[in-house]
Every structure is written in structure tokens, then in C-alpha cells.
Amino acid sequence: MDMKNESEKLAAIIKEALYRATKRDIALTPFNYYKIFTEVALEYGLNDAELHRLLYGGSDISTDELEDLKKRVLDIATNIKDVAVNIEKTIDDKTQEYDSTLQTISTAEQNLDETIIEELERIKYINTSLKSELEAARRILEKQRKSIESIKELSYKDHLTGLYLRRYMNEVLSSLVYNFNRYKKIFSIIMLDLDDFKQINDTYGHLAGDEVLKVVGSVLKRITRRSDIPVRYGGDEFIVILPETDIEKAKIVAEKIRSKIASITFKKGSVEFKCSVSVGVTEVKEGDTVESILERVDEALYKTKKTKKGEITVL
């Protein structure tokens, strides 16, 4: 299967899996989505080897193709969410109409004869039943909205490390720069790069390299706060966004990350090896844009790599 056909088939499988989950009222947790995705993929004629390759990597799909597929998943989830919001607005409007109708019936009953009252009671019962159905529909929509948010978050994350991707990082930085310019809320950025990572891949293999990346991702998630944003910036480069954190506190976090990674011993069979990281740190400054702050922290990292690999530079 060529790259284009494989990309189109994968997009079709993702769309069908999302449709089935919504139709069956299944919460879109990662595990539930995995089961439905597998079911659809096998129906589309994928064999076990192809399915394993799609789920766990090794695909020949280019980075641009993969980003395009992630964008399609996000677009699908966003479209479903928009529909859900419109339906819920309709439910709210209809609920108000039913409440008004019931109130009118109750008021009118005092002045009507028994036959008309019985008919009005029947209408009231129908309206009450419809209201109950609408409330049930609202609960289903709320469940699906939460599931869609979960899928949206997955589309922002790197499948290997579990860290956020550059697209989400740009959204966060745009918001932080705005808040700094308007409310003077400071923030800092740490950028780190694995030293001699190509040599690790060449010496111990790409699987060992992937294991190093996963461990680094795990370290970043453990050391940072819930409000911090750890990002796989690309390849063996990582970024940590630290909201409401000045440069001195950011240096402390950077040192914790640097020393922790340097202390880890990796294994490939009977062979042991270590990996260090070079780090750059900066704090937002007056007049900064997303581009300027990224350029400055990148410059700090470059100075570390050039003059004191495995250490920290602050700009």
C-alpha cells in the first residue's frame, strides 16, 4: 500500500471508529477507542502486522502525513463537539418551552371543565415525558463532550513520550505572552537537548534511542508541576513551559531535570550507558513574542552545546 492510500485508509478508520463510539454511547477513553479502532481496522482488511505497525510505530507515513492525520482527528472531534453544543442549545430552548406550557396548563385548569382538564392532563403528561427524554439526551451529550475533549487532548500529544506536541505549545505560549503583556504574569521556558543522541542510536539501535526518549519524557512529567507544560519539541529536543515562574525558580527546575537524567543508567542487553542533556533557560521579557522567546531559549541551548555540553545556560 503506498503512502497516500495508507493515509486515506487510516483517516477512514479513525472517522468510522469515532462514529461507532458515538452511536453506541461509548465513553471515548483511550482503551475503549483502541478496541473500536482495532475492530474497524480488521473490517477494513488490515492484517495483524499492518495493525500493529499503525498502533505502535514503524509506519512509512511521513511526519507531514502524520500531522495531517492528527489534524483530521482534531477536526472530526471539533465538528462533533459543535454539533453537540447546538443540540444542547436546542434542548435548553425546548425545555423552557415545555416548562412554560406546563405552567400555563396548571394556571388554566382552575377555570376549565372536567373534560378539558383531562385532556390538558394528558398533554401535561406527554410534555413531562418529553422533558425527561430531553434531560436524558443532555446527560448523553455531556458524556460525549467529555469523551471528545479526551480525544482532542490525545491529538495534542506525542505517541512515544506522552508529552505535548509543538502545536499545543504554540497555543499555550500565545496565551502566556498575552497575559504577560496585559497582566504582567511572568513565565519561563526550559529547552533541553540530548547530547550525542545520534551516537546512541548508531551504537545501540533506534529501539534503545526510543527508550531514552520515553525515560526523558517520564522524568519531565514527574519533576514538573501539574500547571507546567512539558513538550516534545522535535526529535531529541524538549521544552518545559513554567507559568508564573521567574528565572531563578526556573534554573532550579532545570538543574533538577539535568541532574536526574545524568544519573540514569540505561541498558542495552548487558551493556550499560548514560545520557546527558544540555539546557537553555529564559524568562519572558518586555516586547517578547512567541517567536522571540523561543529564539532566545534556543540561543541559550546553542551556547551550552557549543561551550559546556551537559550544563545550563541562562539568557
Summary of the structure (lengths in Angstrom):
residues: 315
radius of gyration: 27.0
end to end distance: 48.9
largest distance: 95.7
contacts: 927
relative contact order: 0.08
helix: 68%
strand: 12%
